[in-house]
Amino acid sequence: MATIRIPTPLRPYTNGQSDLTVSGETVGQVLDSLVQQYPALRPHIFNENGELRPFVNLFIGEENINDLQGTTTPVKDGDRILLIPSIAGG
């Protein structure tokens, strides 16, 4: 099982929890498991076509999954996944 870190703006959708233990063999499976447990997160992570939103950044350790194999990146027991949404300001 992997641990996924939920950023503060998304914690209202996880009952205030910041770290969640989620099962899955790939990043995509972990995300699917996450939104099954917390369905209100789905529109904040995936678009209407079920694709990862472009402003959602995912890291395993210090590695951006986009530099690895994207959502098909394998996840090992004990991996820590960081979910970091891009924030625009001005």
C-alpha atoms as a printed R data frame, in Angstrom:
   type eleno elety resid chain resno       x      y       z
1  ATOM     1    CA   MET     A     1   0.000  0.000   0.000
2  ATOM     2    CA   ALA     A     2   1.144  3.532  -0.725
3  ATOM     3    CA   THR     A     3   0.520  6.714   1.202
4  ATOM     4    CA   ILE     A     4  -0.865  9.675  -0.688
5  ATOM     5    CA   ARG     A     5  -0.465 13.181   0.713
6  ATOM     6    CA   ILE     A     6  -3.543 15.347   0.238
7  ATOM     7    CA   PRO     A     7  -2.944 19.107  -0.059
8  ATOM     8    CA   THR     A     8  -4.800 21.460   2.271
9  ATOM     9    CA   PRO     A     9  -7.300 22.753  -0.363
10 ATOM    10    CA   LEU     A    10  -8.504 19.184  -1.044
11 ATOM    11    CA   ARG     A    11  -8.715 17.971   2.554
12 ATOM    12    CA   PRO     A    12 -12.382 18.952   2.975
13 ATOM    13    CA   TYR     A    13 -13.108 16.153   0.469
14 ATOM    14    CA   THR     A    14 -11.191 13.586   2.574
15 ATOM    15    CA   ASN     A    15 -12.798 14.389   5.915
16 ATOM    16    CA   GLY     A    16  -9.817 16.570   6.789
17 ATOM    17    CA   GLN     A    17  -7.266 13.780   6.398
18 ATOM    18    CA   SER     A    18  -3.857 14.743   5.067
19 ATOM    19    CA   ASP     A    19  -2.293 11.293   4.551
20 ATOM    20    CA   LEU     A    20  -4.240  8.354   3.197
21 ATOM    21    CA   THR     A    21  -3.127  4.778   2.721
22 ATOM    22    CA   VAL     A    22  -4.345  3.551  -0.648
23 ATOM    23    CA   SER     A    23  -3.831  0.317  -2.567
24 ATOM    24    CA   GLY     A    24  -2.817 -0.047  -6.184
25 ATOM    25    CA   GLU     A    25   0.021 -1.356  -8.319
26 ATOM    26    CA   THR     A    26   0.271  1.803 -10.441
27 ATOM    27    CA   VAL     A    27  -0.300  5.501  -9.822
28 ATOM    28    CA   GLY     A    28  -3.515  5.258 -11.848
29 ATOM    29    CA   GLN     A    29  -4.820  2.396  -9.704
30 ATOM    30    CA   VAL     A    30  -3.942  4.319  -6.547
31 ATOM    31    CA   LEU     A    31  -5.884  7.331  -7.816
32 ATOM    32    CA   ASP     A    32  -8.847  5.149  -8.784
33 ATOM    33    CA   SER     A    33  -8.858  3.645  -5.301
34 ATOM    34    CA   LEU     A    34  -8.610  7.121  -3.778
35 ATOM    35    CA   VAL     A    35 -11.630  8.498  -5.647
36 ATOM    36    CA   GLN     A    36 -13.621  5.351  -4.888
37 ATOM    37    CA   GLN     A    37 -13.061  6.006  -1.188
38 ATOM    38    CA   TYR     A    38 -13.604  9.767  -1.561
39 ATOM    39    CA   PRO     A    39 -15.819 10.380  -4.627
40 ATOM    40    CA   ALA     A    40 -15.958 14.151  -4.046
41 ATOM    41    CA   LEU     A    41 -12.263 14.282  -5.034
42 ATOM    42    CA   ARG     A    42 -12.915 12.983  -8.561
43 ATOM    43    CA   PRO     A    43 -13.710 16.327 -10.265
44 ATOM    44    CA   HIS     A    44 -10.655 17.909  -8.648
45 ATOM    45    CA   ILE     A    45  -8.289 15.235  -9.984
46 ATOM    46    CA   PHE     A    46  -9.896 14.000 -13.211
47 ATOM    47    CA   ASN     A    47 -11.652 15.806 -16.063
48 ATOM    48    CA   GLU     A    48 -15.015 14.724 -17.484
49 ATOM    49    CA   ASN     A    49 -13.223 12.214 -19.766
50 ATOM    50    CA   GLY     A    50 -11.580 10.498 -16.797
51 ATOM    51    CA   GLU     A    51  -8.142 11.896 -17.615
52 ATOM    52    CA   LEU     A    52  -5.832 13.435 -15.046
53 ATOM    53    CA   ARG     A    53  -6.318 17.191 -15.004
54 ATOM    54    CA   PRO     A    54  -3.295 19.051 -16.417
55 ATOM    55    CA   PHE     A    55  -2.859 21.168 -13.274
56 ATOM    56    CA   VAL     A    56  -2.569 18.106 -11.009
57 ATOM    57    CA   ASN     A    57   1.047 17.177 -10.315
58 ATOM    58    CA   LEU     A    58   1.950 13.843  -8.772
59 ATOM    59    CA   PHE     A    59   5.296 12.896  -7.313
60 ATOM    60    CA   ILE     A    60   6.625  9.617  -5.983
61 ATOM    61    CA   GLY     A    61   9.290 10.797  -3.615
62 ATOM    62    CA   GLU     A    62  10.977 13.595  -5.559
63 ATOM    63    CA   GLU     A    63  10.175 12.183  -9.013
64 ATOM    64    CA   ASN     A    64   7.372 13.734 -11.050
65 ATOM    65    CA   ILE     A    65   5.329 10.885 -12.553
66 ATOM    66    CA   ASN     A    66   5.404 12.759 -15.887
67 ATOM    67    CA   ASP     A    67   9.157 12.118 -15.951
68 ATOM    68    CA   LEU     A    68   8.519  8.422 -15.259
69 ATOM    69    CA   GLN     A    69   5.651  6.453 -16.831
70 ATOM    70    CA   GLY     A    70   2.772  8.783 -16.039
71 ATOM    71    CA   THR     A    71  -0.207  7.102 -14.401
72 ATOM    72    CA   THR     A    72   1.178  3.687 -15.360
73 ATOM    73    CA   THR     A    73   4.191  4.267 -13.090
74 ATOM    74    CA   PRO     A    74   4.511  1.267 -10.751
75 ATOM    75    CA   VAL     A    75   3.908  1.852  -7.035
76 ATOM    76    CA   LYS     A    76   5.675 -0.197  -4.379
77 ATOM    77    CA   ASP     A    77   4.535 -0.828  -0.829
78 ATOM    78    CA   GLY     A    78   5.582  2.101   1.307
79 ATOM    79    CA   ASP     A    79   5.838  4.609  -1.560
80 ATOM    80    CA   ARG     A    80   4.760  8.143  -0.678
81 ATOM    81    CA   ILE     A    81   2.815  9.953  -3.389
82 ATOM    82    CA   LEU     A    82   2.456 13.712  -3.233
83 ATOM    83    CA   LEU     A    83  -0.588 15.267  -4.893
84 ATOM    84    CA   ILE     A    84   0.209 18.868  -5.688
85 ATOM    85    CA   PRO     A    85  -2.301 20.991  -7.601
86 ATOM    86    CA   SER     A    86  -0.899 23.973  -9.484
87 ATOM    87    CA   ILE     A    87  -2.069 27.233  -8.014
88 ATOM    88    CA   ALA     A    88  -2.365 30.358 -10.122
89 ATOM    89    CA   GLY     A    89  -2.338 33.783  -8.672
90 ATOM    90    CA   GLY     A    90  -1.785 37.308  -9.600
